[in-house]
Amino acid sequence: MAGPDGRSGGDSSAHADNAALIESWSAFWADAGVDLAFDDKPRDWIAEGAPPAEAAQPRDADAPRPNRPSPNRPRPAAPQQAPAPGIGGDAQGWPATLAAFRDWWMNEPALDAGPVADRAAPVGEAGARLMVLVTDPASDDGGTLLSGEDGRLLDAMLAAMGLTRGDCYLASALPRHMPAADWRALEAEGLGALMRHHIALAAPRMLAIFGADLVNLLSPERFDAPSAQGAIMVESGGDAREIPLLASYPLAVMRSRPQAKALWWGRWLALSRPA
């Protein structure tokens, strides 16, 4: 049966049911604290068959965008700094004569950060029969290299070898006593190159090295570990020459180990024996 407005009663009842459902649904969300809804475009939620709201469109390609760095874009490299000068400063400024080297060794600030008053100078003249190289002055040297207990052992060894201190050039790799030296760091800072320069200026006939750390620093061109014999190449006066060497334990170790003294003596005899 149609109503006064020409609509059927069934349509009116359905409309009322929909309105009641919407009101109940809105009341539920209002109780939950959500009493407003927002959308980019107006929409008739009641109309049947209303098209769904359009998804947000991507912004215009020509529109300005924030200047954000790409995650894959490489960062600009930090400016490279020149490497810091090594031990003794720039090698181009190292002394060119042994006499100048001795004075430089005792006064050059770039050689060591410790007090220069604690340094010990090398002893001897260029062209010696034997250059004795130790790691550092001993604690009992008192400012004169190899004047303590290690020096007394060296004197006894030299006498057995048929040599005196006058036949030798005595030097140390470090200018002052440093019992806990970081030899790897010293190698990275160029101590080996400075030692080679010192040896080239001294120009000995033969080199005696007391300490395995010194062998590692020098990196001899030839070295046989079982016999502890080898040779290094140095440049002197524009000419390259080979200097034979013999390595052993530090003198402080040899003082307390008779077997180390015997080992040195056997190696010395093998090296000095005519071929």
PyMOL commands that set and color helices and strands:
alter all, ss='L'
color gray80, all
select helices_A, chain A and resi 9-31+91-93+98-107+109-111+116-118+149-160+165-167+183-188+191-202+212-218+251-256+258-272
alter helices_A, ss='H'
color red, helices_A
select strands_A, chain A and resi 130-134+168-172+207-210+222-224+229-236+239-248
alter strands_A, ss='S'
color yellow, strands_A
deselect
rebuild
show_as cartoon
